Amino acid sequence: MNKRYLMVALIGIMAACKDQPKQQGNPVDAVAFKNFVQSLPYVQTPLAHPEFMSLVKEMHTIEDTATQYDDLRAGRIRTTDDVIVVFYYGEQKKNGHFWVTSYSADGHKLEQTEVGEKIDEDGTSKYVNRVVMENDSIIEFRKYYSATEESYNAFHPDQPSEIRFLAVRPGGKLIWKKAEKESFQRYLSNFEKLSLPLNYEDTPETTPFQQAYRGGSWLDYGGLLSTTFPKAAKLGKLEIPGNPTMVLVKVSDMDTGGDLESYGPSLMLVAYNPQGIETDRVEVTGSYSTEGFESSSTKFNMEQDGSFSFLKSSSMGQYGDGYSAVDEERMAKFTISPAGRFIKNYADIKYVVKDFDPTRSENVQDTTQSDFLGRLEDWKMALFIHTYQEKAGKLVRLITTDPSGHILGSTTLLNTLGNEVKAPTAITDDYLHYAENGSITGTVTVAIDGKTYVVAKDGSITPQ
């Protein structure tokens, strides 16, 4: 046997060994390991909430009986060989984390990789961490900026999202995939150039072929990552002299993983600076619904100069016996700042109170009741129907309040107490705390029981 043959054989043996993970430590009891594996159900993908996988009653892993968990979940990941791969979620003192362990068929631990900590969107953390699994070979770790209001559309240019993919390979190998990001110009080249003026009555039904994938894209998915497996398709780009580059993206499959909330497909307008840094975004068409509330954006229109508008509508159902059932329409108009920010103005705001019947005796259970209708952020003002009741009768008014609850203006809708009644001059309500969210440049009206009232910036209310 010559030296060349021996060298080739040695290299082959070394390569084969390289593909096999090293066994770590002694194997667990074979019978116990077999029972543990047989007790684990396979992970069913797509998996949106691995923290709710099958409960491990012993509250410890098979190879580490000393470490106890307050909650331990696990599922077996399907493989193409006899290697056992287990996906874990463990929680101690309300702190949870995810990890993956691969074992040989006889129970040796081959590899173990920490996926990430679980951080919920509870208002106490700057970021949210989430782990999902869309197929049997990839575990996706997400870290995105936390924003409790309109979180699905939130982003922050200085706090970008992070997405990493852990690949489960043959032989029990666990490998973090390297994210490869294309150039910004390459990213833009896959968008069809759109001409102006541009109009979309609603989100188009057709979906472009080119995708802006969650990992390694110039599109920061941001709060879209709060939904299960969102998809973003490259609809078109807008290159207007004197304005930043803008793209339209069709977003779909925004499933929250529950039955209470529902998002329809939407169009999102995104602006970039020349370096490819996102400067702003806004949903220009789309819909959302949850129990007792629905909203939609329609009638998107962009002019030759890049200014654009759309109609924002919402419908709030009635809670209890009050007057909270109200429809709202806002015509939102936008210009673009030199820094690439969308400057919002409301040209018109309309409220329509539904099923208004002030004579119903069951409307008020307490002495006073405040039914929230809406808020005018720019004016630091909120709208209510306020009911004051005594044994002799009641007074029902449309009122405006400042953030402290002081009543700025009112108009009487029903009065069976007479002119001598001393109506309250302030209220206390949870809806009084809000942030500015756009300038009001048009009229604000409230329609109630066939009559329309105009609300002024100082809070005064006059019949139209």
C-alpha positions in Angstrom: 0.0 0.0 0.0 1.7 3.2 -1.1 1.9 6.5 0.8 -0.4 8.3 -1.6 -3.2 5.8 -1.0 -2.8 6.1 2.8 -3.0 9.9 2.6 -6.2 9.8 0.5 -7.8 7.3 2.9 -6.8 9.4 5.9 -8.2 12.6 4.4 -11.5 10.7 3.7 -11.7 9.5 7.3 -11.1 13.0 8.7 -13.7 14.5 6.4 -16.3 11.9 7.5 -15.5 12.6 11.2 -15.8 16.4 10.6 -19.4 16.0 9.5 -20.4 14.3 12.8 -20.9 16.3 15.9 -18.7 15.3 18.9 -20.6 13.4 21.6 -20.7 15.4 24.8 -20.5 13.5 28.1 -21.9 10.2 29.1 -25.2 9.0 27.6 -28.3 9.0 29.7 -30.1 5.8 30.8 -31.1 4.2 27.5 -34.6 3.1 28.7 -35.3 6.6 30.2 -34.1 8.3 27.0 -36.3 6.1 24.8 -39.3 6.7 27.0 -38.6 10.5 26.9 -38.3 10.5 23.1 -41.4 8.5 22.6 -43.4 10.8 24.9 -42.5 13.9 22.8 -44.9 14.8 20.0 -43.3 16.1 16.7 -43.3 19.9 16.3 -46.1 20.8 13.8 -45.0 23.5 11.5 -45.7 26.4 11.0 -45.3 26.9 14.8 -46.1 30.4 16.0 -45.8 29.9 19.8 -43.3 27.2 20.8 -43.7 28.3 24.4 -47.0 26.3 24.3 -45.4 23.0 23.1 -46.0 19.8 25.0 -45.5 20.0 28.7 -42.5 18.1 30.2 -44.1 16.9 33.5 -40.7 16.2 35.2 -39.8 19.9 34.7 -36.2 19.0 33.8 -34.4 17.8 30.7 -33.4 14.2 30.2 -29.7 14.9 30.5 -29.9 17.5 33.4 -32.1 16.4 36.2 -30.6 18.9 38.6 -31.9 22.0 36.8 -35.6 22.4 37.6 -37.9 24.7 35.7 -41.2 26.3 36.7 -42.5 25.5 33.2 -40.7 23.3 30.6 -42.0 22.6 27.1 -40.5 20.5 24.4 -41.1 19.1 20.9 -39.2 16.8 18.6 -38.0 18.2 15.3 -38.3 15.9 12.3 -35.0 14.8 10.8 -33.9 12.7 7.9 -31.6 10.4 10.0 -31.7 8.7 13.3 -30.4 11.7 15.2 -32.9 13.1 17.8 -33.4 16.9 17.8 -35.5 18.5 20.6 -36.7 22.1 20.7 -37.1 23.3 24.3 -38.7 26.2 26.1 -37.9 26.6 29.8 -39.1 29.2 32.3 -37.7 30.0 35.7 -39.0 32.8 37.9 -41.0 34.1 34.9 -37.9 34.4 32.7 -38.2 32.1 29.7 -35.7 31.1 27.0 -35.5 28.7 24.0 -32.8 26.3 23.0 -32.3 23.2 20.8 -30.4 20.0 21.7 -29.5 17.2 19.4 -28.9 13.6 20.7 -27.5 10.4 19.2 -30.0 7.5 18.9 -28.6 6.1 22.2 -28.9 9.3 24.2 -25.5 11.1 23.8 -25.9 14.9 23.7 -24.3 16.0 20.4 -24.9 19.7 20.2 -26.9 22.3 22.2 -27.6 25.9 21.0 -29.3 28.7 22.8 -31.9 30.4 20.5 -32.9 33.3 22.6 -34.7 34.8 25.5 -38.5 35.3 25.5 -39.4 39.0 26.0 -43.1 40.0 25.6 -44.5 43.3 24.5 -45.5 44.5 28.0 -44.4 48.1 27.8 -41.4 47.6 30.1 -38.8 46.5 27.5 -37.4 48.5 24.5 -37.4 45.3 22.4 -39.6 42.3 22.0 -38.0 38.8 21.4 -40.0 36.1 19.6 -39.2 32.7 18.3 -41.1 30.9 15.6 -40.6 27.9 13.3 -42.0 28.1 9.7 -40.7 24.7 8.6 -39.0 21.6 10.0 -35.4 22.7 9.4 -35.3 26.4 10.3 -35.9 28.1 13.7 -36.4 31.9 13.5 -35.3 34.3 16.2 -36.8 37.8 16.1 -35.9 40.9 18.0 -37.9 44.0 17.2 -38.6 47.5 18.6 -41.5 47.5 21.0 -44.4 49.9 20.3 -47.7 49.2 22.0 -49.7 51.4 19.6 -50.0 50.2 16.0 -47.2 47.8 16.8 -47.7 45.9 13.5 -46.6 49.0 11.6 -44.0 50.3 14.0 -40.3 50.8 13.3 -37.5 53.0 14.6 -34.5 53.8 12.3 -32.1 53.9 15.3 -33.4 50.6 16.8 -33.5 48.2 13.9 -35.0 44.7 14.1 -32.9 41.6 14.1 -33.7 38.3 12.6 -31.6 35.2 12.8 -32.1 31.7 11.4 -30.9 28.5 13.1 -30.7 25.6 10.7 -31.1 22.0 11.8 -28.7 20.0 9.6 -28.2 16.2 9.2 -26.2 14.6 11.9 -27.6 16.9 14.6 -25.6 19.9 13.5 -27.1 23.3 14.6 -25.8 26.2 12.5 -26.7 29.9 12.5 -27.2 30.8 8.9 -25.1 33.8 7.7 -27.3 36.6 6.5 -26.4 37.8 3.0 -27.7 41.3 2.2 -27.9 42.5 -1.4 -26.9 46.0 -2.3 -29.5 48.7 -1.9 -29.5 49.4 -5.6 -30.1 45.7 -6.3 -33.0 45.8 -3.8 -34.5 48.7 -5.6 -34.0 47.2 -9.1 -36.6 44.5 -8.3 -39.3 47.1 -7.9 -41.3 48.1 -10.9 -41.1 51.9 -11.6 -44.5 53.5 -11.0 -45.9 56.6 -12.7 -47.8 59.5 -11.2 -50.5 60.3 -10.4 -51.1 57.0 -8.6 -54.4 55.7 -7.2 -55.4 52.6 -5.3 -59.0 52.4 -4.1 -58.0 49.4 -1.9 -55.2 46.9 -1.6 -54.8 45.2 -5.0 -55.7 41.5 -5.1 -52.7 40.4 -7.2 -49.4 39.9 -5.3 -46.0 40.7 -7.0 -43.6 37.8 -7.4 -40.6 39.5 -6.0 -40.4 39.3 -2.2 -38.6 41.4 0.5 -37.7 38.5 2.7 -37.6 38.8 6.5 -33.9 38.1 6.7 -31.3 40.2 5.1 -33.6 42.7 3.5 -33.5 46.5 3.3 -37.1 46.5 4.5 -37.1 46.4 8.3 -40.1 44.3 9.1 -40.3 46.0 12.5 -43.7 45.5 14.2 -44.8 43.2 11.4 -42.8 40.6 13.3 -45.5 40.7 16.0 -47.6 38.6 13.5 -46.8 35.0 12.8 -45.3 34.7 9.3 -45.8 38.0 7.4 -44.9 38.4 3.8 -43.9 41.6 1.9 -44.0 41.7 -1.9 -42.3 44.5 -4.0 -45.1 46.3 -5.7 -43.4 49.3 -7.1 -41.0 52.3 -6.6 -41.5 56.0 -6.8 -38.5 58.2 -7.8 -39.6 61.9 -7.7 -37.1 64.7 -8.2 -36.5 66.5 -4.9 -38.0 63.7 -2.8 -36.5 60.6 -1.2 -36.9 57.2 -2.9 -40.1 55.5 -1.9 -41.4 52.0 -2.4 -44.8 50.4 -2.2 -44.9 47.0 -0.5 -47.9 44.7 -0.3 -48.0 43.1 3.1 -50.0 39.9 3.6 -50.4 36.9 5.9 -50.4 39.1 9.0 -51.9 36.4 11.3 -51.7 37.1 15.0 -52.1 33.5 15.9 -55.4 34.1 17.7 -59.1 34.6 17.0 -59.6 38.1 18.4 -57.5 40.1 15.9 -57.5 40.0 12.1 -55.4 42.0 9.6 -56.2 42.2 5.9 -53.6 42.6 3.2 -52.2 46.1 3.1 -50.1 48.5 1.1 -47.2 50.1 3.0 -45.4 53.2 1.7 -41.7 53.3 2.7 -39.2 56.1 2.3 -35.4 55.7 2.2 -32.4 58.1 2.2 -29.7 57.6 -0.4 -27.8 55.3 1.9 -30.7 52.9 2.1 -31.7 53.8 5.6 -35.5 53.8 6.1 -36.7 57.2 7.2 -40.5 56.7 7.5 -43.4 54.3 6.6 -47.2 54.4 6.6 -49.9 52.0 5.8 -51.9 53.6 2.9 -54.5 50.8 2.4 -55.5 47.9 4.6 -57.9 46.7 7.3 -57.9 45.6 10.9 -60.6 44.1 13.1 -61.0 42.9 16.7 -63.9 42.4 19.0 -66.0 45.6 18.9 -63.7 47.5 16.6 -62.9 47.7 12.9 -60.7 50.1 10.9 -59.6 50.5 7.3 -57.5 52.7 5.0 -58.8 53.2 1.5 -58.7 55.7 -1.5 -54.9 56.1 -1.6 -53.9 58.8 -4.0 -50.4 60.3 -4.8 -50.0 63.5 -6.8 -47.2 64.4 -9.2 -45.2 66.2 -6.4 -45.3 63.2 -4.1 -47.9 64.5 -1.7 -50.5 61.8 -1.0 -53.7 61.1 0.9 -56.0 58.3 2.0 -59.2 57.9 3.9 -59.0 56.3 7.4 -62.2 54.8 8.7 -63.1 53.1 11.9 -66.2 51.7 13.6 -66.4 51.1 17.3 -69.2 48.9 18.7 -71.3 49.6 21.7 -70.2 48.5 25.1 -72.8 48.1 27.8 -75.8 50.4 27.6 -74.0 53.7 26.7 -73.5 55.6 23.5 -70.0 54.3 22.6 -71.1 52.9 19.1 -69.5 55.4 16.7 -68.1 55.6 13.2 -65.1 57.8 12.4 -63.7 59.0 9.1 -60.4 61.0 8.7 -59.1 62.3 5.4 -55.4 62.1 6.0 -53.1 64.2 3.8 -49.3 63.9 3.7 -46.3 65.9 2.5 -42.7 64.8 2.6 -40.0 66.6 4.6 -36.4 66.9 3.2 -35.4 64.4 5.8 -37.8 61.9 4.3 -40.4 62.0 7.1 -44.2 61.9 6.2 -45.9 65.0 7.6 -49.6 64.2 8.3 -52.5 66.6 8.3 -56.2 65.8 8.8 -58.3 67.7 6.2 -61.6 66.5 7.6 -62.7 64.5 10.6 -66.2 63.1 10.9 -67.9 61.2 13.8 -71.3 59.6 13.5 -72.9 58.3 16.7 -75.0 55.2 16.0 -78.2 54.0 17.8 -78.5 57.2 19.9 -81.6 57.1 22.2 -81.1 59.4 25.2 -84.6 58.5 26.7 -83.6 55.0 27.5 -83.6 54.6 31.3 -81.1 51.8 31.2 -78.4 53.9 29.6 -76.9 55.0 32.9 -76.3 52.9 35.9 -74.4 55.5 38.0 -75.0 59.2 38.7 -72.7 60.1 35.8 -71.4 58.3 32.7 -68.9 59.3 30.0 -69.0 57.5 26.7 -65.8 58.1 24.7 -66.3 59.0 21.0 -62.8 60.0 19.8 -59.8 62.1 20.4 -58.3 65.1 18.5 -54.6 64.7 19.2 -53.4 67.9 17.7 -55.8 69.9 19.8 -55.2 67.9 22.9 -58.9 67.2 23.2 -61.3 64.3 23.5 -65.0 63.9 22.7 -67.6 62.3 24.9 -71.3 61.9 25.4 -71.7 62.7 29.1 -74.8 61.7 31.0 -75.7 63.2 34.4 -78.6 61.6 36.2 -80.7 62.4 39.3 -84.0 61.0 40.5 -85.9 63.8 38.8 -84.4 63.2 35.4 -81.1 63.5 33.5 -78.9 65.7 31.4 -77.2 64.3 28.3 -74.5 66.5 26.6 -71.9 66.2 23.8 -68.8 67.5 25.5 -65.1 68.2 24.7 -62.4 67.9 27.4 -58.8 68.7 27.9 -56.2 66.1 29.1 -57.0 67.0 32.8 -60.7 66.2 32.3 -61.9 69.8 32.3 -64.9 70.3 30.1 -64.1 72.8 27.4 -67.4 73.0 25.5 -70.8 71.3 25.5 -74.1 71.2 23.8 -77.3 69.7 25.3 -78.8 66.6 23.7 -81.5 66.0 26.3 -82.4 67.8 29.5 -85.3 66.6 31.8 -83.8 68.3 34.9 -84.6 71.9 34.0 -82.4 74.9 33.6 -81.4 75.0 37.3 -79.3 71.9 37.1 -75.7 72.2 38.1 -73.9 70.0 35.6 -70.4 68.7 36.3 -67.5 70.8 34.9 -65.0 68.0 34.7 -64.8 64.2 34.3 -62.3 61.5 35.0 -61.7 58.9 32.3 -59.0 56.6 31.1 -59.2 57.9 27.5 -57.7 61.3 28.5 -54.1 60.3 28.0 -52.9 60.4 24.4 -50.0 61.6 22.2 -50.1 64.0 19.2 -50.5 62.2 16.0 -51.1 64.7 13.2 -52.2 68.3 12.6 -55.9 69.1 12.1 -56.3 71.6 9.2 -59.9 70.9 8.3 -63.3 70.7 10.0 -64.4 68.4 12.8 -68.0 67.4 12.9 -70.2 65.1 15.0 -73.5 63.7 13.7 -76.0 62.6 16.4 -79.6 61.7 15.9 -79.9 63.5 12.5 -78.1 66.7 13.6 -74.5 67.7 12.9 -72.3 69.7 15.3 -69.1 71.5 14.5 -66.2 71.2 17.0 -63.7 74.1 17.1 -60.1 74.2 18.2 -61.0 75.9 21.5 -63.4 73.0 22.3 -66.6 75.0 21.6 -69.5 73.0 19.9 -72.0 74.7 17.6 -74.9 73.2 15.5 -74.2 73.2 11.8 
